[in-house]
Amino acid sequence: MTESKSKNGLPKAALHSPEDGVGKTPLRRGVQHMVALQIVRNDRLKAALEYHEMGFSVILLHSVQDGRCSCTKGKNCTSKGKHPKLPRWEKFQKTPPTAEQIRNWWTSFPNANIGIITGAVSGIIVFDVDPPDGERELRELGLELPPTAVAKTGSGGLHYVFKHPGGHCPNSVGK
């Protein structure tokens, strides 16, 4: 099966309005083509929208390039690529952003990292086990975590993801 190509050699499916969804109304102006192609090819945008569809409150985080954070601290940042790029992100702890906001963010900053706000707003909590002592301390305490989704962090630690239990669930950010 051959893929249908447009005049510029790109697959026709890539030349559609993001508002209409791929496969509906073709775009007609060159600038719109660039925006649509960026959206189709931006895996981070796609992932952020998928997380949003799963009910998570997604925010834009700074990115890292050549060991430098995109924030003003650059190479001296102590939390490279792990902190919000949005100046007023706290409101998303109560109300998730819209899909339109997410599209606008990652269209403007396609290399931005994705942050998921934990807690009641997203319905999840995360237990963060930092290297090198976290796993050893769990073993020494005889603690065994129940089966759940686990993500490896950039520092080699582990994030254990659990359903939010409801009610107040304090955190230990920065401790």
C-alpha positions, 0 to 999 in steps of 0.5 A: 500500500502506498501513502498518498502524498501532497504536492510538497511530498508530505503525507496528506494526513499530515496536512490537516487542521489540528482543530478538525483532527487528522484526516478531515479538512486539509489546510490551505495556507503554508503557515498553517501547514507548519503548525499542523506538521509541528503538532503531528510530529510533536511527541511531547504534545501527543503524550501531554494530550494523552495524559490529559485524556486520562484525567491528569493535570498536565503542566509545562516543565523546563527542558534541558539541552546540552546540560543547561536548563531552559530557565534563567539559571541555565547550567547552574539550575539544581532541578534541570528540566524538573520544574514548572515553566509556567509562572503561575502553575499552582492553579492547575493543582485544583483545575486541570488545563484545557486541551487547548491550553496544552496544545498552545503550550507545546506548540510554543515550547515543543521541547518542554518536559511534561509534568503531571500534578499529583494529588486529588486533581489527577487522582494519583499520588507518587511515592518517590524512592531516591538513589542510592539509599531509598531502595536499601532503606525500604528493604531495611525497614521490611517495607514492600510496596504493592504492585503498581506502575513504576517509572524510572527517574532521570537520577535513577530513582523510582516513582511508584504511582498509586491511586489517590486514596481520597481526603487529605494526602500530605506530601514531603516535597523538598524534604 
